[in-house]
Amino acid sequence: MGTEGTLLFEGRGKLVLHPEPVSSEAQRYATICWPEAMRKQYLESFKTPPSAPPPAKEIPLDRKPAHHEYFVLSLRNGTPSREDAAGAAHLANRAYRKGRRMKWDLARGEVTEG
């Protein structure tokens, strides 16, 4: 939401911008999320009804795997994970499950006990 319009994420790979008309004293932004009767009552409460908003524009997104999907794919394929932010947490989980210290061997690219 913002003064220029409302940006809605409508599921995987679909982002839609609903622009706000600039000339109106009534603000449409965020009202798109209101129940229709409430939105209509609000917009009719102004002396000059707001002009029709510009048409919504879909912003194409390139759907890529989510961060956890990259991790699962690396486990399945035996490839290095693209995700490094959660590496410490995964290492801690592995150490906890094994009941011993674990290390990340950078040279070999694998987790070792120790």
Secondary structure, 3 states (H helix, E strand, C coil): CECCEEEEECCCCEEEEEECCCCCCCCCCCHHHCCHHHHHHHHHCCCCCCCCCCCCEEEECCCCCCHHHHHHHHHHHCCCCCCCCCHHHHHHHHHHHHCCCEEEECCCCEEEEC
